Amino acid sequence: MEKEKILSKEELIQMLDNEVIVDSGKGWMMGNEEIEIIALHEIDPRFLQDVTNSKFYKIIYKEGK
């Protein structure tokens, strides 16, 4: 079963600054688990100029990694 967590942009930035989430060079890691970070946009992404500028992000823990 996939675990996931919704974070605000500010929470995500704080976790990156505090190295709770780190780039391993092969993917994003949170503790000993590999995660995926997905931007949750309120409008259709094809109309976005900056796809990284979102108010909320979803963290998904990858299974078997």
C-alpha positions as CSV (number, residue, x, y, z in Angstrom):
1,M,0.0,0.0,0.0
2,E,1.4,3.4,-1.0
3,K,1.8,6.0,1.7
4,E,1.4,9.6,0.8
5,K,1.4,13.0,2.4
6,I,0.2,16.4,1.2
7,L,2.5,19.4,2.1
8,S,2.3,23.1,1.5
9,K,5.0,24.7,-0.6
10,E,6.4,26.3,2.6
11,E,6.4,22.9,4.4
12,L,8.3,21.3,1.5
13,I,10.9,24.1,1.4
14,Q,11.4,23.8,5.2
15,M,11.9,20.1,4.9
16,L,14.4,20.6,2.0
17,D,16.3,23.3,4.0
18,N,16.4,21.2,7.1
19,E,17.6,18.2,5.0
20,V,14.6,16.1,6.1
21,I,14.2,15.5,2.3
22,V,17.5,15.1,0.4
23,D,18.5,14.5,-3.2
24,S,20.6,11.2,-3.3
25,G,21.7,11.8,-6.8
26,K,19.4,8.9,-7.9
27,G,16.2,10.2,-6.4
28,W,14.6,12.0,-3.4
29,M,15.0,10.4,0.0
30,M,13.1,11.0,3.2
31,G,14.9,9.1,6.0
32,N,15.7,5.7,4.5
33,E,12.8,5.7,2.1
34,E,12.8,6.8,-1.6
35,I,10.0,9.3,-2.3
36,E,8.4,11.0,-5.3
37,I,7.5,14.7,-5.1
38,I,4.4,15.7,-7.2
39,A,3.2,19.2,-7.7
40,L,-0.6,19.6,-7.2
41,H,-1.7,22.4,-9.4
42,E,-5.1,24.1,-9.2
43,I,-5.2,24.8,-13.0
44,D,-4.4,22.6,-16.0
45,P,-0.6,22.2,-16.2
46,R,-0.6,23.0,-19.9
47,F,-1.4,26.6,-19.0
48,L,1.4,26.9,-16.5
49,Q,4.6,28.7,-17.3
50,D,6.4,27.4,-14.2
51,V,5.5,23.9,-13.3
52,T,7.4,24.0,-10.1
53,N,5.3,26.9,-8.7
54,S,2.5,25.1,-6.9
55,K,0.8,25.8,-3.5
56,F,0.8,22.1,-2.5
57,Y,2.9,19.0,-3.2
58,K,2.2,15.3,-2.7
59,I,5.0,13.1,-1.2
60,I,4.6,9.4,-2.2
61,Y,6.7,6.8,-0.6
62,K,7.9,4.3,-3.2
63,E,7.3,0.7,-2.4
64,G,10.2,-1.8,-2.5
65,K,13.0,0.8,-2.7
